[in-house]
Amino acid sequence: MNLPVNSLGQTQTRKAEHLRICLDEDVQFSQTTNGLERYRFIHCCLPEINRDEINLRTQFLGKQLSYPLLISSMTGGTEFAGTINRRLAQVAQHYNIAMGVGSQRVALEKPQVAATFAVRSLAPDILLLANLGAVQLNYKYGLDECRRVVDLLQADALILHLNPLQECIQPRGDTNFRGLLDKIEKLCSKLPVPVIAKEVGNGISATMAKRLMNAGISAIDVAGAGGTSWAKVESERAENSLQRRLGMTFANWGLPTAECITSIRAVVPEIPLIASGGLRHGLDVAKAIALGADLAGLALPFLQAAAESEAALYELVEVLIAEITTVLFCTGTANLEEFKRSEVLQVVPVNG
C-alpha cells in the first residue's frame, strides 16, 4: 500500500511509515508466540443453554460495554490514519466496544492534524482512550500536555504507553526512562481521568504491574509478545546497519501475552486488565478472558479490515462476536461472569 509521506514532519512521517510497514511487511513475531496455544477449552457436549441468550456484556473503568473487545491503539496524524480512525470509531459505536487511538504526540506538535484523532462525534457513547508515550514525561511533557490530549479526544482515560525496546531501535529514539515511575505517580494523582499503562508488544511483568498499580495506575494493558514486533517494524525503518541489526536481534524479545495475564493476576488480582499482543480471533479473546483479562485488545486485524473498507470492519466484528459466543456455548456458560469463574480452560498436555 503506497501511503504519501512527502511534506510531513518527522513524527508524521514515522506514523505514515508505521502504517505502511504493518500493512505491507512481515513484521510479526516469528519464534515467540502469544502463549495462548498452550491452552484449550474443556468441551461441553450438552451445554443446557440457548445460544441466542448468551450475554457478552461487561464493564470496564465504570463504562458498560456490549462485548469485551478493545480496538487497540494504532494510529493518527495523517490523512490516511484519520480515515482509519473514523472507520474504527463508527464500528466501535455501532457495537459499543472500546477504542484507543495512536500516540497523540503528533497532535501536540502539529495541532492541524488533531482532527485525525478527534472521533468522539462519531462515537459519543464508547469507552474512548487517549494515548501518549510515558517517556515523553522526561522530554518536557507534563500534566498540561496530558490534559490536552484527553480533552482533544474527550477521552474516558489516558493510555501511557511503555516502549523501551522500540525507542532503542527507532531512529533518534527517546531513551531516557530515568525517574519515570515518580512522574507517572504524580500524573495519576492529578489527572481527572484514569491512567492505563500499556506496553507495545513486549509485555508487562507481574513485578512491574504491581509497581505501576502502587503508583496509581488504574488499569494495565499487558500488550505481550506474539503479535506485531515493533523491533522488526523499526528495523524496516532503520537508517543504518546498527539499527537494522538491533531490530532483527530483538525481533522476538518479550513476555508472551498469556504469561503476562496469569502472572499479573496472581500478584494483583483486583486490577482491571486488558490482554493484547498477538490476538487474532475470538478464540484468542476467549482464552485471554478465561485466563483473567477483563478486555481483549486487537490491533492488526482491525487495521487490515479498516484499510480495506467499512464493510470489512463490520464483518470482522461479527465474526469475533460469533467466535466468542461459540466458545461460551460450547463450554456451557451463559455470560462472561460465569465464564470467568467456570475453570473451563486447561493446559494442553505436553503430548496432547
Disulfide bonds with the S-S distance in Angstrom:
none
